Amino acid sequence: MAGIDLHFQALERCRTKVGKLANQVRDELSDDHPAPPSNTSDYGGLTASTRLAGLVDSLEGFIDEELQQVREKLRGVERALETVQDNVRGANNASEARR
């Protein structure tokens, strides 16, 4: 029984860490993403400031989309680990009931 408890603890620790990481990504998204559109005056008198502002905005959008995907995937991993925990507990309880 001690062995299965260690597995439960390991699964729980892993699920908890994944959940915390997903929350960190969520917090990052809610802080400054996506950033407001760039203002060409932010780049001083550069002749290509409009183009540079557009590139910065594109990069910001790309980063925001990637962080959203990371968060969704981490949440999926967290849900999958919870399902594994439930299945292992169910199998363990069924095997103990047969004894």
Buried (B, 14 or more C-beta within 10 A) or exposed (E): EEEBEEBBEEBEEBBEEBBEBBEEBBEBBEEEBBEEEBEBEEBEEEEEBEEBBBEBBEEBBEBBEEBBEBBEEBBEBBEEBBEBBEEBBEEBEEEEEEE
